[in-house]
């Protein structure tokens, strides 16, 4: 495993930062927690924070964004397909930190942050799927409707999984069920 300059394993620093942020958001609230507070609690430098995350919000969305990257990479290739991209999104590490933020949004003071970040990601997914469907020959209106529908299904599945008890349910199964529902509605 690669290490940072001070000998800390890279994966450990990422996890330490996420854990420290979650603790502080619960204790103080999102708005009252600075990046300096997070790095101090995690025992890493400010530079280490920015090696992993661009913003404080990125801490919440890190694992989700890795799933999103797998989806985008898969549907952006000529050999990939929408179905293979949606399956890629369904598999991977579970975004437990995001789930905790969803469930404890009021306590953490992240309600507005989650709403804005969710909308941004949902739009990004919708546009990428729409673009793929247009390349595959769908009409613009149908591609836009299907892109928006699938994007809403993916984010909806994550929220339902969190609300149902993230650690007690399989996110991949939730996502695949949501994709099936979307496919039935959207064709």
Secondary structure as UniProt FT lines:
FT   TURN            5..6
FT   HELIX           10..28
FT   TURN            31..32
FT   HELIX           35..42
FT   HELIX           46..52
FT   HELIX           56..75
FT   TURN            78..79
FT   HELIX           82..90
FT   HELIX           96..103
FT   HELIX           105..108
FT   HELIX           111..135
FT   TURN            136..137
FT   HELIX           140..165
FT   HELIX           166..168
FT   HELIX           171..186
//
